[in-house]
Amino acid sequence: MSDTSPYGFELVRRGYDRAQVDERISKLVSDRDSALNRITALEKRIEELHLETQNAQAQVSDAEPSYAGLGARVEKILRLAEEEAKDLREEARRAAEQHRELAESAAQQVRNDAESYASERKAKAEDEGVRIVEK
């Protein structure tokens, strides 16, 4: 009567409630898989945002206007507006970079938490399985 469960626990005569332990382990595996899927989605989103930022920066650098031929005063006003817009774009670029770094940091933290949680739950389930088998 020495069967083995799908998770490697040996069944013995006075063993554990197979359905209860298998259900618990299935839940832990499902939780781990969900966390890993979330990490993958967040990493993909970070990459998308990074590409969007690069595209936006490329478009901005390609769109340098020329005010030659306009009146001196209008040209001065437009150049000042252009400088202010450039400053705003640079500030927005820095903010986007900061948000990207924060998102990467958050994704890494989620990944670390998920891996830690999965390891803890697995260890607890294994300990509980051993404890139940030893009863």
C-alpha positions as CSV (number, residue, x, y, z in Angstrom):
1,M,0.0,0.0,0.0
2,S,2.9,2.3,-0.8
3,D,1.5,4.6,-3.4
4,T,3.0,8.0,-4.2
5,S,1.0,11.2,-4.5
6,P,1.4,13.5,-7.6
7,Y,3.6,15.7,-5.3
8,G,6.0,13.0,-4.2
9,F,4.4,12.1,-0.8
10,E,4.4,8.4,-0.1
11,L,1.1,7.0,1.0
12,V,1.3,4.7,4.0
13,R,-1.2,2.8,5.9
14,R,-1.8,5.5,8.5
15,G,-1.0,8.3,6.2
16,Y,-2.6,11.6,5.5
17,D,-5.9,12.7,4.0
18,R,-4.8,12.5,0.4
19,A,-7.4,15.0,-0.9
20,Q,-6.7,17.5,1.8
21,V,-2.9,17.6,1.2
22,D,-3.2,17.4,-2.6
23,E,-5.7,20.3,-2.5
24,R,-3.4,22.4,-0.4
25,I,-0.4,21.8,-2.6
26,S,-2.5,22.5,-5.7
27,K,-3.5,25.8,-4.2
28,L,0.1,26.7,-3.4
29,V,1.2,25.8,-7.0
30,S,-1.7,27.9,-8.4
31,D,-0.7,30.9,-6.1
32,R,2.9,30.6,-7.3
33,D,1.9,30.4,-10.9
34,S,-0.4,33.5,-10.6
35,A,2.4,35.5,-9.0
36,L,4.8,34.5,-11.8
37,N,2.3,35.4,-14.4
38,R,1.8,38.8,-12.8
39,I,5.6,39.3,-12.8
40,T,5.8,38.5,-16.5
41,A,2.9,40.9,-17.3
42,L,4.6,43.7,-15.3
43,E,8.0,43.1,-17.0
44,K,6.2,43.2,-20.4
45,R,4.6,46.5,-19.4
46,I,7.9,48.0,-18.3
47,E,9.4,47.1,-21.7
48,E,6.4,48.6,-23.5
49,L,6.8,51.9,-21.5
50,H,10.5,51.9,-22.2
51,L,9.8,51.6,-25.9
52,E,7.1,54.3,-25.8
53,T,9.6,56.6,-24.0
54,Q,12.3,56.0,-26.7
55,N,9.8,56.6,-29.5
56,A,8.6,59.8,-27.9
57,Q,12.2,61.1,-27.4
58,A,12.9,60.3,-31.1
59,Q,9.8,62.2,-32.3
60,V,10.8,65.2,-30.1
61,S,14.3,65.4,-31.5
62,D,13.0,65.1,-35.1
63,A,10.6,68.0,-34.7
64,E,13.0,71.0,-34.3
65,P,11.2,74.0,-35.8
66,S,12.8,76.9,-37.8
67,Y,11.6,80.4,-37.3
68,A,13.8,82.1,-40.0
69,G,12.0,84.7,-42.0
70,L,9.6,85.7,-39.2
71,G,9.9,89.1,-37.5
72,A,12.6,89.4,-34.9
73,R,10.2,89.9,-32.0
74,V,8.0,86.9,-33.0
75,E,11.1,84.8,-33.5
76,K,12.4,85.7,-30.0
77,I,9.0,84.8,-28.5
78,L,8.9,81.5,-30.3
79,R,12.5,80.7,-29.4
80,L,11.6,81.4,-25.7
81,A,8.6,79.2,-26.0
82,E,10.7,76.5,-27.6
83,E,13.3,76.6,-24.8
84,E,10.5,76.4,-22.2
85,A,9.0,73.4,-24.1
86,K,12.4,71.8,-24.3
87,D,12.8,72.2,-20.5
88,L,9.4,70.7,-19.9
89,R,10.2,67.8,-22.2
90,E,13.4,67.2,-20.3
91,E,11.6,67.3,-17.0
92,A,8.9,64.9,-18.4
93,R,11.7,62.6,-19.7
94,R,13.3,62.6,-16.2
95,A,9.9,61.9,-14.6
96,A,9.3,59.1,-17.1
97,E,12.7,57.6,-16.4
98,Q,12.0,57.8,-12.6
99,H,8.6,56.1,-13.1
100,R,10.2,53.4,-15.2
101,E,12.8,52.8,-12.5
102,L,10.1,52.7,-9.9
103,A,8.1,50.3,-12.0
104,E,11.1,48.1,-12.5
105,S,11.9,48.2,-8.7
106,A,8.2,47.4,-7.9
107,A,8.3,44.5,-10.4
108,Q,11.5,43.2,-8.9
109,Q,9.9,43.4,-5.4
110,V,6.8,41.6,-6.6
111,R,9.0,38.9,-8.1
112,N,11.0,38.6,-4.9
113,D,7.9,38.5,-2.8
114,A,6.3,35.9,-5.0
115,E,9.3,33.7,-5.0
116,S,9.7,34.0,-1.2
117,Y,6.0,33.3,-0.7
118,A,6.1,30.3,-3.0
119,S,9.2,29.0,-1.2
120,E,7.6,29.5,2.2
121,R,4.3,27.9,1.2
122,K,6.1,25.0,-0.3
123,A,8.3,24.4,2.8
124,K,5.2,24.6,5.0
125,A,3.3,22.2,2.8
126,E,6.2,19.8,2.8
127,D,6.6,20.1,6.6
128,E,2.9,19.6,7.0
129,G,3.0,16.6,4.7
130,V,5.8,15.0,6.7
131,R,4.0,15.8,9.9
132,I,0.8,14.2,8.7
133,V,2.7,11.1,7.3
134,E,4.5,10.7,10.6
135,K,1.3,10.7,12.7
